[in-house]
Amino acid sequence: MSSERTVIGLFRTSGEADNARNRLKTEGYSEDRIALKVLKDTAPARTAIPEELETMSLAPVFFIPGELRDLYLSSIRNGETVLTVGGLSNDDVEDVQRILLFFEPLRIDVIPKPADTA
């Protein structure tokens, strides 16, 4: 289904992201559509060079396109956690965004399903 989309939320802590995940599950979203990933337990030193940031992969949990991926990587401090919910219709996207906003994420983005996946 080409209209499937993924919602990505960036949270300050894994606890906030976990609370959001639990609420999504309570609202009927299956756990197999939800992924959590702590970006980095401890932030790189501010002297980190761009090549080091490139090696911080968010795969294989989920795909974030280039420019958006750079925005997420630049947000890394200590313990920030990404929560993704995939395979969403337009109505579900709005519902998931509403739920995530309750937990005060640093940012929320919506991306289309990558063309090269089945």
N, C-alpha and C positions, 0 to 999 in steps of 0.2 A: 504494500500500500504506500504509494509515493507521498501521501499527505501526512504520514506519521512524523511526529516531531519529538524532540527531547527538551525537557526543561532542566536547566542547570542552576543550582543555587550554591553560592559560596558563603559559608558560615565561619564566624570567628573561632568556634570551638567544635570539637567532635560531639560534645554533649548537646549543643544546639541543633546540630545536624541530625543527631540520633532522635531527639525529641520531634523534629519535623518528620523524620521517617516514620516514627511510631504513629503520628497523627495521620499521615498518608495511608498507612496500613489500616487504621481505624476507619478511615473514610472509604475503604474498599479497594485501594490500589495494591496489587499483589507484589510481594517482596521480590519476585524475580524481575520486576520492571524497575526496581529501585537499587541504586548503587551508592555507597559511601566510600570516600577515599580521603584520608588525611594527606594533604599535599606535602607537608614536610614537618616532622615533629619539632625541629629547631631550624630556624631560618638560616640561610647562607649569610656569611658576613657581607656587609655592604660593599666590600671590595670585589664581590663575585663578578666575574667577567661573563659576557653574554654566552660564550661557548659552554660554560658550566651550567647556565640556566637551560640551555638546549638539551642537556642530558637528563633533566628532570622530566621524565615521561609520565603522562597521565594514562597511557595505555597499559594493559589491555582492557581496563574497566570501561572506558568510553572514549569517544572521539570528539575533540574540540578543534574546529578549524583554526588555521594559523594565527590570524590577527587576534581573535578572541582568546586563543590559547595563551598568547603573550600577555594579555591583560590579566589572566588568572595567575600566571607564573609571577608577574610583577607584584601581585597582592600577597605573596607569601611572606609571613612574618614568623609566627610560632603557632602551630597547631590548626591552621585554617583547614577546613574540611569542605570538600565538594560533595554535594548530593545531586544525583541525576535521576530523572524519571523518564524512561523511554517508551516508545511505541504509543504516543498520545495523539488523540484526535484534537481538533481545534477547541472543542468544548472542554475536554480534559485539560488542555494546556492552561486555559483560564482558571479552572478549578485548582490545579496544582499550584499555580502562581499565587492565588489567593491564600491557600494553606501555608505556603512557604513564607509569605509576607508576615504572617502572624508570629513567626520566629525570628524576625528581624535579620535577614541575611544581609551580607555586605553588598551582594548583587545577585540578580536573577537574569538569565539569558535563555532564549529559545533558539534551538538550531534545528534545521531539517534533518531527516534521516540521510546519512551519507549515501550517495548514489552507488558506490561500489559495494554496498552490503546487500545481502539477500533479504 
